[in-house]
């Protein structure tokens, strides 16, 4: 699913879609190497595009949260932590994107077009970050991205993971938990083919690149740990 696939959806706020288009375009430019490589493309797609699928998103999110609330008692503590971090990343990303959409709704001069796709002028994006979102929220979002990356990688390399995944998928389908499980499983599958060396390189690049972007936007030092 590439940048060109991100067109307006009638049921979605067009300005929110523009914000989403912007983040995806920036990711494709900043992480081009990882989108271009066969073994890391699913990983880049998952963390920079999968959480930005807007069509039907509100309904899926509500169902996922409700379902998780019903069945979290069936999960291990580690599984609950992974799912809760993923849900929290989704929640804070929605909040930040809606804040930005509210601003560009009034400041349309920041919007440009590329290959028939509307997005925010990337040169103006850092100043919009500062205007729309707090640094605290953006740092939390970045921490959650890294935590989710590391969590899925850890799971994908666990020797018993392939044995456990199939029966859990079946159980999830049986009890109506499958939609949430599928998003979780996609993260597992995206990290599975990535070697330890490539994964470490990728996460360090994400950490460093996004930290620099936030420091440029907010004119403050950012420390993730």
Secondary structure, DSSP 4 states (H G I P E B T S, - for coil): --GGG----TTS-HHHHHHHHHHHHHHHHHTHHHHHSHHHHHHHHHHHTGGG--TTHHHHHHHHHHHHHHHGGGS-HHHHHHHHHHHHHHHHHHHHHHHHHHHHTT-GGGEEEETTEEEE-HHHHHHHHHHHS-HHHHHHHHHHHHHHHHHHHHHHT-TTHHHHHHHHHHHHHHTT-HHHHHHHHHHHHHHHT--HHHHHHHHHHHHHHHHHHHHHHHSS-----
